[in-house]
Amino acid sequence: MKNPTIVVKVDERSNIEKTIRKFKRLCESYGVVKEYRKRQDYKKPSVKNKEKLEAAQKRRVKTTHRSVGTGRI
């Protein structure tokens, strides 16, 4: 899918609020909002890598904490 376009038909009979909600849902499903937020500010590759490593460490600590917590006496 090379350049998908989002098209929403608007009738005189249809409610404009409903049409706008449909458009927003389509944008969300195509990942437009996620891509927009990602491109809003530039992060250096080293900063991205550091954040990725910190998130992995946080996940590791969380999972080990859960497994230790279940073995109560």
C-alpha positions in Angstrom: 0.0 0.0 0.0 2.0 2.9 -1.3 0.2 6.2 -0.6 -3.2 5.4 0.9 -5.7 8.2 0.8 -8.5 8.6 3.3 -11.8 9.4 1.7 -15.1 10.1 3.5 -18.2 10.8 1.5 -20.4 13.6 2.9 -24.1 13.7 2.1 -26.6 16.5 2.9 -28.6 13.9 4.9 -25.7 12.7 7.1 -24.7 14.3 10.3 -21.4 16.3 10.1 -20.3 15.2 13.6 -20.7 11.6 12.7 -18.7 12.1 9.5 -15.9 13.8 11.4 -15.8 10.9 13.9 -15.6 8.5 11.0 -12.7 10.5 9.5 -10.9 10.5 12.9 -11.3 6.7 13.2 -9.9 6.2 9.7 -6.9 8.4 10.4 -6.3 6.4 13.6 -6.5 3.1 11.8 -4.1 4.2 9.0 -1.6 5.4 11.6 -1.7 9.0 10.6 -1.9 10.4 14.1 1.0 8.2 15.3 3.2 9.2 12.4 2.4 12.8 13.0 3.4 12.7 16.6 6.5 10.8 15.7 7.6 13.4 13.2 6.7 16.4 15.4 10.2 16.6 17.0 13.5 15.2 16.0 15.4 12.9 18.3 19.0 12.0 17.7 19.6 8.3 17.1 21.6 8.1 20.3 18.7 9.5 22.4 16.3 7.1 20.7 18.6 4.2 21.6 19.0 5.3 25.2 15.2 5.6 25.6 14.7 2.2 24.1 17.3 0.6 26.5 15.7 2.4 29.5 12.2 1.1 28.5 13.6 -2.4 28.2 15.2 -2.2 31.6 12.0 -0.9 33.1 10.0 -3.8 31.5 12.6 -6.3 32.8 12.4 -5.0 36.4 8.6 -5.0 36.2 8.4 -8.7 35.1 11.0 -9.9 37.6 9.1 -8.0 40.3 5.8 -9.7 39.4 7.4 -13.2 39.4 9.0 -12.6 42.8 5.7 -11.2 44.2 3.7 -14.4 43.4 5.8 -16.7 45.5 4.5 -15.5 48.9 4.3 -17.8 51.9 
